Amino acid sequence: MNYKELISGGVKLLDVRSEEEFNEGHIEGSVNIPVNDVQSRITEVKELGSPLVVCCLSGGRAGVAKALIEAAGVKEVYNAGGWESLL
């Protein structure tokens, strides 16, 4: 799966790092919802559409977020790992 291609094609990128981490550097156009807020903001996450690409620093938090999002009924969610791999 080429995540860069998906994102350049208009698929939303959800960055689940903390707000502080996100503010230190992120991919333009990505949406920041920290992993600890994903469940409480699931409506907002669903509004991003599907497919959805999720990233964090190394992939661990993105994996947790992916599971939460899929449990909420979103079918096509991808863990792209660390955000810097998408630059």
C-alpha positions as a Python dict, from the first residue, in 0.01 Angstrom:
ca = {
    (1, 'M'): (0, 0, 0),
    (2, 'N'): (143, 335, -105),
    (3, 'Y'): (22, 575, 168),
    (4, 'K'): (182, 878, 3),
    (5, 'E'): (-21, 809, -312),
    (6, 'L'): (-343, 771, -113),
    (7, 'I'): (-281, 1102, 66),
    (8, 'S'): (-185, 1288, -252),
    (9, 'G'): (-507, 1148, -403),
    (10, 'G'): (-715, 1317, -135),
    (11, 'V'): (-738, 1056, 141),
    (12, 'K'): (-729, 1223, 485),
    (13, 'L'): (-430, 1175, 714),
    (14, 'L'): (-502, 1152, 1086),
    (15, 'D'): (-201, 1223, 1309),
    (16, 'V'): (-265, 1081, 1657),
    (17, 'R'): (41, 1226, 1832),
    (18, 'S'): (0, 1479, 2113),
    (19, 'E'): (-77, 1839, 2023),
    (20, 'E'): (274, 1937, 2134),
    (21, 'E'): (437, 1676, 1907),
    (22, 'F'): (213, 1778, 1618),
    (23, 'N'): (303, 2146, 1662),
    (24, 'E'): (675, 2059, 1645),
    (25, 'G'): (626, 1921, 1294),
    (26, 'H'): (360, 1754, 1083),
    (27, 'I'): (247, 1690, 729),
    (28, 'E'): (56, 1979, 575),
    (29, 'G'): (-314, 1904, 560),
    (30, 'S'): (-305, 1634, 828),
    (31, 'V'): (-561, 1641, 1109),
    (32, 'N'): (-442, 1610, 1470),
    (33, 'I'): (-657, 1414, 1713),
    (34, 'P'): (-441, 1265, 1990),
    (35, 'V'): (-491, 891, 2039),
    (36, 'N'): (-635, 950, 2387),
    (37, 'D'): (-908, 1166, 2232),
    (38, 'V'): (-1004, 938, 1943),
    (39, 'Q'): (-1294, 766, 2121),
    (40, 'S'): (-1445, 1087, 2257),
    (41, 'R'): (-1408, 1254, 1914),
    (42, 'I'): (-1513, 953, 1704),
    (43, 'T'): (-1785, 1152, 1523),
    (44, 'E'): (-1518, 1398, 1410),
    (45, 'V'): (-1294, 1108, 1304),
    (46, 'K'): (-1575, 950, 1101),
    (47, 'E'): (-1633, 1282, 923),
    (48, 'L'): (-1280, 1253, 779),
    (49, 'G'): (-1417, 975, 560),
    (50, 'S'): (-1289, 641, 445),
    (51, 'P'): (-1031, 531, 353),
    (52, 'L'): (-837, 697, 633),
    (53, 'V'): (-460, 689, 689),
    (54, 'V'): (-340, 712, 1051),
    (55, 'C'): (13, 802, 1166),
    (56, 'C'): (202, 888, 1484),
    (57, 'L'): (572, 884, 1576),
    (58, 'S'): (652, 517, 1516),
    (59, 'G'): (321, 336, 1450),
    (60, 'G'): (226, 219, 1802),
    (61, 'R'): (-34, 483, 1879),
    (62, 'A'): (-158, 471, 1520),
    (63, 'G'): (-226, 99, 1570),
    (64, 'V'): (-432, 169, 1882),
    (65, 'A'): (-624, 445, 1702),
    (66, 'K'): (-682, 219, 1400),
    (67, 'A'): (-840, -46, 1623),
    (68, 'L'): (-1064, 213, 1792),
    (69, 'I'): (-1174, 360, 1460),
    (70, 'E'): (-1245, 19, 1308),
    (71, 'A'): (-1444, -79, 1620),
    (72, 'A'): (-1656, 231, 1557),
    (73, 'G'): (-1747, 96, 1213),
    (74, 'V'): (-1502, 262, 974),
    (75, 'K'): (-1401, -8, 727),
    (76, 'E'): (-1088, 119, 552),
    (77, 'V'): (-828, 242, 803),
    (78, 'Y'): (-454, 215, 745),
    (79, 'N'): (-166, 243, 991),
    (80, 'A'): (108, 427, 804),
    (81, 'G'): (349, 414, 1100),
    (82, 'G'): (568, 715, 1167),
    (83, 'W'): (464, 1045, 1012),
    (84, 'E'): (814, 1124, 888),
    (85, 'S'): (801, 819, 657),
    (86, 'L'): (526, 1001, 467),
    (87, 'L'): (733, 1311, 385),
}
